[in-house]
Amino acid sequence: MENVSLKLEPQFLKEIENIMKKNRYMTKTEFIREAIRDKLIELEKQNMLKHLDKIAGSSKHKTTDEDLHRARERLVKKYEERFK
């Protein structure tokens, strides 16, 4: 594992410590790691949605309700596999 050093404003650090206590985080490292993981997942979801918008927006043929239903089912499976 690699070390990363952070400098935080006192007020921001105090906020983090208050949230840590309320949510029973044992260390700042644990809290920050989870926050970074959550952010990475959120950004990946946003990128997937942007990609989906590009794909959906490029269609030149009429899409039926059945086509949309199948597409949603495939997307749900992909999300489940990727994000569990």
Secondary structure, 3 states (H helix, E strand, C coil): CCCCCCCCCHHHHHHHHHHHHHCCCCCHHHHHHHHHHHHHHHHHHHHHHHHHHHHHHCCCCCCCHHHHHHHHHHHHHHHHHHHC
